[in-house]
Amino acid sequence: MKHFYISVILLSLFIPVSSQTLFPKVVFETSLGNMVFTLYDETPFHCENFTKLVNEGYYNNQLFHRVIKNFMIQAGDPDSKNAQPAQALGRGGPNYTIPAEFVPSYYHKRGALAAARQPDQVNPKKESSGSQFYIVQGRVFSEAELNTMAQQGMHIPFTKEQIEVYTTIGGSPHLDYEYSVFGELTEGFDVLDNIAITSVDRNNRPINDVKIIKAYLLK
């Protein structure tokens, strides 16, 4: 990966899936506690790939390599498993990308699970990283702020539901329809917040490693 920023390798992956696929929940046991995610059946390419990697143990012993308070926490770089202290991370991943899957009803509310990707300049189709993902912490916005974003062309007009969510629960609305959201955090918001406030270096990597000890499907 060139850096998979929320802001590899250009071989697209096609994953045949049934329109009736029901994806299981995913548990991340981390060094700061457990998080449970519900995956969205309407984003089958991302969910099929994510569950495949979880089943293979791909995420076990990886680090949250990029953490920005009031924004998001990011993981999925296999190079983080044996990383030295202060080593820059964020370029690792499998040799494929995932086609973008934008579903209007899934947006970047607090707890959203979404795929990182390379920027538009080298990735005009907004294809996702084959493994790197992030979890939104975000912040609460005022309705005036959301209206300004829409007026300035930074977001399509917000729905009533989005306004309600972003002004109460919060999130990162500027990422909507730019990055594929394929699930959401359902348990472990305290863990998300504790990871998000950890001290980081100049590359936004936690100074004290935060590790995904084990990831598995909840049967």
C-alpha positions in Angstrom: 0.0 0.0 0.0 1.1 3.3 -0.7 -0.5 4.8 2.5 -4.1 3.6 2.9 -5.3 6.8 4.4 -8.8 7.7 5.1 -8.3 10.8 3.1 -2.5 -2.6 -2.9 -2.2 -2.4 -5.5 -4.5 -2.1 -8.3 -5.7 -5.6 -8.9 -9.5 -5.8 -8.3 -10.9 -8.7 -6.5 -14.2 -10.3 -7.5 -15.8 -12.4 -4.8 -18.9 -14.3 -5.8 -21.5 -14.1 -3.1 -25.1 -14.9 -2.7 -27.6 -12.0 -2.4 -29.0 -14.0 0.6 -25.7 -14.1 2.4 -26.0 -13.4 6.2 -22.7 -12.4 7.7 -21.8 -13.3 11.3 -20.7 -10.9 13.9 -17.0 -10.4 14.4 -15.2 -10.2 17.7 -11.8 -8.4 18.2 -10.0 -9.3 21.4 -7.6 -6.3 21.9 -5.1 -5.4 24.5 -7.6 -2.8 25.8 -10.7 -5.0 25.7 -13.1 -6.6 23.3 -15.1 -5.1 20.5 -18.0 -6.8 18.6 -19.0 -5.8 15.1 -22.1 -6.4 13.0 -21.4 -6.7 9.3 -23.8 -5.4 6.6 -25.3 -7.9 4.2 -25.7 -5.1 1.6 -21.9 -4.8 1.3 -21.1 -8.4 0.3 -17.7 -7.9 -1.3 -16.2 -6.2 1.8 -17.9 -8.5 4.3 -16.9 -11.7 2.4 -13.3 -10.6 2.3 -13.3 -9.4 5.9 -14.7 -12.6 7.3 -12.3 -14.6 5.1 -9.3 -12.8 6.6 -10.7 -13.1 10.1 -11.1 -16.9 9.6 -7.5 -17.1 8.3 -6.2 -15.4 11.5 -4.9 -12.5 9.3 -5.7 -9.9 11.9 -4.3 -11.8 14.9 -1.5 -9.9 16.6 -1.8 -6.9 14.3 -1.6 -3.4 15.8 -3.8 -0.4 15.6 -1.2 1.5 13.7 -3.0 4.9 13.1 -5.1 6.6 15.8 -6.5 10.1 15.7 -8.7 11.2 18.6 -12.2 12.4 17.6 -11.7 10.9 14.2 -10.9 7.2 13.9 -8.7 4.2 14.7 -7.1 2.2 11.9 -5.7 -1.4 11.6 -5.2 -4.1 9.0 -1.5 -3.7 8.1 0.2 -7.1 8.3 3.6 -5.4 8.6 2.5 -4.3 12.1 2.8 -7.8 13.6 6.5 -7.6 14.1 7.0 -3.9 13.9 9.8 -2.2 15.8 9.0 0.7 18.2 8.3 4.0 16.2 8.4 2.1 12.9 6.2 3.8 10.3 3.3 1.6 9.3 0.3 1.7 6.9 1.7 0.3 3.6 1.0 -3.4 4.1 -1.8 -5.5 2.7 -2.7 -8.2 0.2 -2.2 -7.8 -3.5 -5.8 -6.8 -4.4 -8.4 -4.1 -3.8 -12.2 -4.4 -3.2 -14.7 -2.6 -5.4 -16.4 0.3 -3.7 -19.7 -0.4 -2.1 -21.6 2.8 -1.2 -25.0 2.2 0.4 -26.9 5.4 1.2 -28.2 4.1 4.5 -24.7 3.3 5.8 -22.6 6.3 6.7 -19.8 7.4 9.0 -21.6 7.5 12.4 -19.7 6.8 15.6 -18.7 3.2 15.5 -18.9 2.7 11.7 -16.6 0.1 10.4 -15.2 1.1 7.0 -12.4 0.3 4.6 -9.3 2.4 4.1 -8.0 3.1 0.6 -5.6 5.1 -1.5 -6.5 8.6 -2.5 -8.5 9.6 -5.6 -5.4 10.7 -7.5 -4.2 7.1 -7.9 -7.6 5.4 -7.2 -10.4 7.2 -9.0 -12.8 4.3 -8.5 -12.4 4.6 -4.7 -11.5 0.9 -4.4 -10.8 -0.3 -0.9 -7.7 -1.8 0.6 -7.7 -5.6 0.7 -7.3 -5.6 4.5 -7.0 -2.2 6.1 -10.0 -0.8 7.9 -10.9 1.9 10.4 -13.5 2.4 13.1 -15.0 5.9 13.5 -14.9 7.7 16.8 -15.7 11.1 15.4 -17.4 13.9 17.3 -20.8 15.5 17.6 -21.7 18.2 15.0 -24.2 21.0 15.2 -27.0 21.1 12.6 -25.5 24.4 11.4 -22.2 22.7 10.8 -23.9 20.0 8.8 -25.8 22.6 6.8 -22.6 24.4 6.0 -21.0 21.2 4.8 -23.9 20.6 2.4 -23.9 24.2 1.2 -20.2 24.1 0.4 -20.5 20.9 -1.6 -18.7 18.8 1.0 -21.7 16.5 1.4 -25.0 15.8 -0.4 -28.0 17.1 1.6 -28.2 15.3 4.9 -31.2 13.1 5.6 -33.3 13.7 8.7 -31.8 10.5 10.1 -28.2 11.6 9.4 -28.8 14.9 11.1 -30.3 13.2 14.1 -27.3 10.8 14.4 -24.5 13.3 13.7 -26.0 15.9 16.2 -26.4 13.3 19.0 -24.2 10.3 18.5 -21.6 11.9 16.3 -19.3 10.6 13.6 -17.2 11.8 10.7 -19.6 12.9 8.0 -17.0 14.3 5.6 -16.1 10.6 4.8 -19.6 9.7 3.6 -19.7 8.2 0.1 -15.9 8.4 -0.2 -15.1 5.2 1.8 -17.0 2.0 1.9 -18.8 1.4 5.2 -19.5 -2.3 5.7 -20.4 -2.7 9.4 -20.6 -1.1 12.8 -19.5 -1.5 16.3 -22.2 -2.9 18.5 -20.3 -3.6 21.7 -17.1 -2.1 23.1 -17.5 1.6 22.6 -15.5 2.2 25.8 -12.6 0.2 24.1 -12.9 2.4 21.0 -12.7 5.5 23.1 -9.7 4.2 25.2 -7.8 3.4 22.0 -8.6 6.8 20.5 -7.2 8.7 23.5 -3.9 6.8 23.7 -0.7 8.8 23.2 0.7 8.7 19.7 3.9 9.6 17.8 4.2 12.0 14.9 2.9 9.3 12.6 -0.2 8.8 14.8 1.0 5.4 15.8 0.3 4.6 19.5 3.5 4.9 21.6 2.4 2.0 23.6 1.2 -0.7 21.2 -2.5 -1.5 21.0 -2.8 -5.0 19.7 -5.6 -7.1 18.2 -4.8 -10.3 20.1 -7.4 -12.4 18.3 -10.2 -11.9 15.8 -12.9 -14.5 15.3 -16.5 -14.9 14.1 -19.3 -15.1 16.6 -21.3 -18.2 15.7 
